[in-house]
């Protein structure tokens, strides 16, 4: 189905959410084939007086994702250290409990 910028819906061809959904289900690669319609090839604002807040928001979200990844990595590292400490503590307690006498307890 060819797409033209000047295509206007008329009468029976009115766009509805249901018709758009049905079209996208029939054409799952539509957005991949028409990427230029989603992402403009030129800057959105030609004049220098307008600030594109979308770029600022995307940059901020990327920074937040990077921060969260760092936190997740740190949490995993801390968890592994805690598990190691817990395992050593359990081994030490089992060694103390398993001592068969005072001399064995002193050695442990």
Secondary structure as UniProt FT lines:
FT   TURN            5..6
FT   HELIX           11..13
FT   HELIX           17..26
FT   TURN            28..29
FT   HELIX           30..33
FT   HELIX           35..38
FT   TURN            48..49
FT   HELIX           53..97
FT   HELIX           102..107
//
